[in-house]
Amino acid sequence: MKKDADILKQMGRDTGMRVPDGYFENFTSRMVSQLGEPQIVKEKVTVWKRVTPWLYLAAVFCGIALMVRIFIPEKESPASITETEMTITNENIEDYLFYSNVDEYSVYEYLALGE
């Protein structure tokens, strides 16, 4: 066990990298002189840059509305049901009476009252 504990001493801690003497003493002054004065550039705000977020927001809402319309089917409204019921013609009545257990009086009563 003694041999394993001395591995760091055997390898040494020297990596070969050294910092020159006095490097960090004048580091900030050298860095500021190399960078120079900061230049602030003001961009002109165009109409497009002002309108772009609103257009993106409108596009998102349009996309959501389109997805809702595509993925959620519309339910049949009562108005469309009554319109289809009112389009019964004489030919359809005969077929309906023949294939159902409704008598003629009930059909005429229904058509006369319009319910």
Secondary structure, 3 states (H helix, E strand, C coil): CHHHHCHHHHHCCCCCCCCCCCCCCCHHHHHHHHHCCCCCCCCCCCHHHHHHHHHHHHHHHHHHHHHHHHHCCCCCCHHHHHHHHCCCCHHHHHHHHHHCCCCHHHHHHHHHHCC
